[in-house]
């Protein structure tokens, strides 16, 4: 089964920063970025990025180099990113919100790192890298002496633009590289398909290290709009909602759990800043449609919710689905829609042969968005990038490891991970199926289910449940689940929690749930 995205011609050199430069030339006085109350125009940002690009080139860090960026959200971050791209190099985000031990681990997995852009606050976090660290503010005098014109480096669509870390199925950090053509194709599709323009101002609400944050940062500059940045290292719902209220923000990209938090914030305060947005583009984890349905159907809500699917290895987004027509009960799992431009979705069995409509198979992605692979990787995960024969032609694909099917309407449905299934008393179970069943019970706002192991090594499920209001009776929860699930899928214990913790990427932090209850429930390191 193949879902084919619309074929749209790209320019001979589909290079992301060239689109920004075109806007800087056409509307130099337009505001490109606002951070901490200060606006920077397209002309100012372009000039600063050109100077930094020349600085990199003078040090020999041009085409093919990898430049680390460890900064809090700021104008300097965009200067560093754009300057790196203009020099023909690729940037690697190092998120200062990460624990020191995590950053040290990531720094050891970047082959040939040239230098790192940091601030006085973040420089100590990346000291273990053993490469030069530069601070744009301290370099201000030196940079001011460099020409503000573009460096004129020839960059192609095959060149790398950025590389982000993903843990993969092994838990070991993998540095996956994205090409300019894939990134350009993604943002060009968003611009054409959803009519993004110079008034489509954005607000970034996700952590810098998240793959989603890379297109969130660059899309407004690709479209000639304004990027609003929060002067906060971690997601702050109050600060984010205030920015939505105070500024003409039209578009937000975020993880599903971050969207739930923003909806709760708006609902509790009777506001409408979120409901007045043009778009929220979200995904990255299984959708709990019941968490957003009441808000989405509220009178006067004009925000279009785009439920999207993709992986870091394939430029973040491969498909998209407008939830406007979705209703609870339409599907057990909400669709993630149809492919982006120049993108195909293959549903394959274990022999890499296509399955039929409605049949489950592994979701594999082909097309412009497929990345360059894992940098410096020699492990088995490199085999996820492979070539198959489709319709008589060799096609390069990425095997996502996700289990999905195509509906009769031609929409992709992703049902979970192939490797997330665990055996509980002899039955294979995907914990996300239990989470969905819990979310449909009265009195449950949301839930997360983790896999634990007993002292004898047997797997069992623990459910962490956030009540909608008041108390939740464990027996009632168990009885409710037994009405729709086999007994083996009912969790061994239910833990009431006031909220589900979020990781820096804005997803449910299952490791934090396990750690918080490790002693009481003897939770092992097994993952859900």
C-alpha positions, -999 to +999 in steps of 0.1 A: +000+000+000+014+034-010+001+068-001+015+094-025+019+130-018+013+157-045+044+163-067+055+199-065+085+212-083+113+227-062+138+253-073+172+240-087+188+248-054+162+242-027+182+259+001+163+272+032+183+304+040+179+317+004+142+320+011+150+341+042+174+362+022+148+369-004+125+383+023+153+404+037+158+419+003+122+425-004+111+438+030+142+447+050+123+467+076+099+439+084+103+425+119+120+391+118+122+382+155+109+395+188+125+384+220+124+399+255+105+429+241+131+438+214+124+434+177+150+428+151+144+435+114+150+411+085+179+434+073+195+435+108+192+397+112+205+391+077+235+413+082+244+397+116+241+362+101+263+372+072+290+385+095+289+353+115+291+332+084+322+351+073+337+345+108+331+308+104+346+307+069+377+326+081+382+297+106+378+271+079+343+260+090+325+261+057+306+237+036+303+203+053+313+215+088+292+209+119+286+238+143+271+233+177+246+258+191+240+258+229+220+289+236+188+299+252+161+312+229+173+345+217+181+366+186+217+353+189+204+318+184+189+327+150+220+346+141+241+315+148+217+292+129+214+314+098+251+322+098+260+285+100+237+278+070+251+307+050+286+293+055+274+260+040+277+242+074+251+223+094+241+232+129+236+208+158+213+220+187+225+213+222+196+221+245+207+240+276+176+226+294+192+191+293+209+178+324+247+182+324+253+144+321+230+142+291+248+171+273+281+154+280+269+122+265+256+140+233+288+159+229+306+127+225+285+116+196+292+144+171+319+134+147+340+163+135+323+190+156+340+223+145+330+247+173+301+255+196+282+288+199+274+294+235+268+322+260+285+328+294+256+309+310+257+279+287+294+276+279+302+256+311+276+230+300+296+221+268+331+224+281+336+187+278+335+189+240+371+199+237+364+223+208+364+261+206+335+278+222+325+313+209+301+339+224+285+362+198+282+391+223+319+389+232+327+387+195+306+418+187+335+441+180+353+416+158+321+407+139+313+444+133+345+447+112+334+420+088+313+428+057+275+426+062+270+412+027+264+375+020+294+353+018+284+338-015+289+301-006+273+277-030+250+254-011+229+226-027+198+207-017+219+177-009+240+196+017+232+191+054+214+219+072+211+205+107+214+173+127+194+164+158+196+137+184+171+109+187+174+080+211+161+054+187+150+019+198+183+012+216+182+043+239+217+053+226+218+088+212+218+089+174+226+120+154+203+121+124+211+145+096+186+165+075+193+178+040+183+213+027+160+198+001+140+180+028+137+210+050+129+233+021+103+209+009+086+207+043+083+245+047+073+250+011+045+225+016+034+242+048+034+276+030+014+263+000-009+238+016-019+261+046-015+295+030+012+307+054+024+342+046+042+373+059+014+377+085+017+341+098+036+350+129+049+322+151+056+315+187+081+288+197+069+268+228+091+236+225+126+229+237+155+237+213+167+201+211+134+188+198+132+180+160+099+199+159+116+231+171+138+233+140+109+239+116+091+259+143+121+283+144+126+286+106+091+285+091+081+321+098+114+333+084+108+311+053+074+328+049+085+364+057+067+365+090+078+373+126+092+348+150+084+353+187+107+337+212+101+333+249+131+343+271+127+310+291+148+278+289+118+256+298+082+256+287+062+281+308+025+279+302+018+313+318+045+330+297+034+313+265-002+321+270+006+358+278+026+360+245-003+346+226-025+372+242-002+402+238+011+395+202-004+388+169+007+352+169-011+331+143+007+297+143+021+274+170+039+241+165+040+218+196+038+183+210+003+170+219+009+172+256+020+208+254-012+216+235-033+200+263-016+222+289-023+254+268-059+243+264-063+237+301-047+271+308-071+289+284-102+269+296-095+277+333-092+314+326-120+318+301-096+332+274-096+328+237-060+336+225-054+300+216-088+296+200-082+326+177-050+312+162-050+302+125-032+269+132-018+246+158+004+220+142+010+192+167+019+155+172+049+135+183+029+112+206-004+094+206-034+118+204-059+118+233-087+134+213-110+136+243-085+160+259-091+187+233-125+179+218-146+202+242-123+231+236-121+225+198-159+226+195-163+257+217-184+284+200-162+310+183-131+287+181-115+294+147-082+276+152-074+247+128-058+217+145-034+198+123-026+164+137+007+155+121+030+126+119+067+122+111+101+113+125+133+132+130+151+110+104+127+123+077+126+160+084+100+158+112+067+158+093+055+133+067+017+136+069-010+159+082-047+156+091-072+184+098-092+174+129-121+196+121-142+167+108-131+142+134-155+130+160-151+108+190-160+072+180-151+077+144-119+057+148-102+041+178-072+062+168-074+096+150-058+096+116-026+115+109-038+121+073-021+123+040+015+128+029+033+161+024+043+172-010+069+150-027+065+124+001+052+088-001+041+065+027+046+028+022+029+002+045+050-029+044+050-064+060+081-080+076+093-090+041+091-054+030+061-063+007+032-039+006+000-047+026-036-040+015-060-012+025-070-016+061-042-041+068-016-032+094+021-029+083+052-010+091+051+027+082+079+035+059+087+070+045+101+078+011+106+110-009+123+144-005+122+144+033+142+112+039+173+124+057+210+116+051+212+090+078+229+088+112+262+106+114+290+084+126+266+056+131+277+020+127+250+002+146+220-018+134+198+013+133+215+024+101+197-005+084+165+015+089+175+035+059+172+010+030+161+006-006+131-013-019+116-018-053+083-001-057+064+000-090+094-013-107+118+014-095+143+015-066+131+037-038+150+048-007+129+045+024+132+049+062+116+022+083+100+040+112+092+010+133+056+024+137+026+002+131-001+017+108-028+012+082-046+032+056-083+038+058-108+034+030-107+072+027-069+071+021-059+085+055-029+071+074-036+058+109-006+051+132-015+027+159+017+025+179+052+011+179+061-023+166+086-025+194+064-011+221+044-042+224+051-063+256+039-097+267+017-096+298+007-130+310+013-144+275-006-117+256+011-090+234+000-056+245+007-020+234+003+003+264-010+031+243-041+010+236-047+010+274-042+047+276-068+053+250-093+031+268-086+049+301-090+083+284-126+074+273-137+066+309-158+092+327-138+112+352-104+106+336-087+137+321-057+118+309-035+088+316-001+073+310+006+036+312+041+023+319+055-013+319+070-026+351+084-059+362+076-079+394+103-094+415+100-126+395+105-107+363+070-108+350+058-077+331+028-058+344+012-024+337+009+006+360-015+034+351-009+069+362-043+087+360-052+124+362-088+129+373-110+153+356-123+164+390-128+148+424-117+112+433-113+083+411-122+048+424-097+022+413-125-005+412-146+017+389-116+022+366-109-015+365-146-023+359-148+003+331-117-011+314-130-046+316-160-035+296-138-029+266-104-046+271-093-082+278-084-088+315-046-090+306-047-054+294-061-040+326-033-024+347-022-041+379-024-008+398-037+027+393-019+058+406-037+091+409-015+121+400-024+158+397-007+160+363+015+141+339+051+154+339+065+167+306+099+162+292+119+192+278+104+183+244+068+187+257+060+150+257+048+129+286+079+120+307+074+083+314+108+080+330+099+107+355+067+087+364+087+056+369+114+073+390+088+091+412+072+057+421+102+034+418+104+025+455+067+019+460+061-001+428+096-015+423+095-001+387+124-014+366+141+003+338+118-012+312+101+013+290+065+016+279 
